[in-house]
Amino acid sequence: MEQDIDQLISFLRRPLKLLGLDVLDPNWKLTPLTIYTFVMMFVQHCASYLFLTTHLDTFDVFTECFSTSAVGLEIAIRMMLLLYHRELLNETIETIRFQNIKKLSSQVFKLVSMTLHSIAIIYISTMMFELIPLVYPDPKKHNLPLPIYIPFLPIDVSPYWHLHYVFQTALNLLCVFFLVAVDGTLVLSILAAVHQIKGLKILIQELDTGADQKVLNRQLIRIVQIHQRIKSYVHLLEQTYYLDLLVDFGLVCLILCMGLNVIAVEVMHPIWFFLVSVAFQLFLLCSCGNLLLIESDSLPNVVYSIDWYVMPVPEQKMLKFIIENAQPPLTLKGIFMPLIMSSFISVIKASYSYFTLLH
């Protein structure tokens, strides 16, 4: 299990290393790659601001720039949070490494590996944007993929057009690498909690209720300790990611709202690729959070379903304590909204509502 986890963590660290942001390395420090990443994000924000202020009279291009700029803002904020919470993140990863869920190790590895590779494929699909000048040239953007330009450089004159194109491609790739690593780490952390709870359920179901009282007492104490460790781990996750989730919920709503305004003007606009990826990002995170809710919510039922009535009274009271301690079910919260599927639906509804008000 530990080797499998290390393999997954190595997969997530690769894009962070390319960006100079490998904070999962305890000895991480500022490198030229880190400075390059920060400079690119700074230039992107300057470019977005200049484009927005000079295209106030072009609704569709303005809203497209606003939508893509919101992604840049999300990534910039989450980069700062990644650096700020790097100690908590390393503590989370160390906790995952030393989980004892051997009976589920193969299942965990396959599920998490498939999920992480799905994230990478969907996010990398946004690089389709770089083909837009070939299949969907737009004079309003000077036939470039994104509605932003390097400040103070000509656009239509060669070789400056190619320089703008390379800048946008590098910026898109930077965003993809970062989101694959950060969202992948969050998904890995949540699924690890889900399978810890599954492992706890197996322990409860295999409990020999007719065993000697001392043996039974030791087993129940172990179950209580494991459950408490799971709750502490989920609390650690919430401390690490609650601001990330708040940023995600708020900016995804803004991105979808602005993107829908672009589509309302032209239904076949390529921004569809972009919006699908953004919606998938939130859908995947909320799906994982929903799994955590479902597994933790069913824990009291698993405890109650064993033959507790044949156990001595002191051990029955311990089971009652476990049931009470398992309520309410565990969830991750982004301050205002829990990370569950109903929150995803709420964000989609809010995005459409704001779109109808604006359009």
Beta strands, then each sheet from edge to edge (+ up, - down):
end
